[in-house]
Amino acid sequence: MKFKITTKLREGIKDIQGDTMSLNLNANGWQVEDMKVG
């Protein structure tokens, strides 16, 4: 099963927070294959 996550980040939020979010999801058992930020 694959998950695709699309998020809209507010101005001022750094890309590293998106990476951290992906790592947290993976740690929680959610295998994130592709995360798009835009």
C-alpha positions, 0 to 999 in steps of 0.5 A: 500500500502506498501513501502520497502526502501533499502539504501546503506550507505557510511562508517561513516554514523551512523544508527541513520541517517537511523532512522531519514530518516525513521521518516522524511518519515513517517512525510511526509506521507510515511509509511515506514514498513521496511528499510534495511541498508546494 
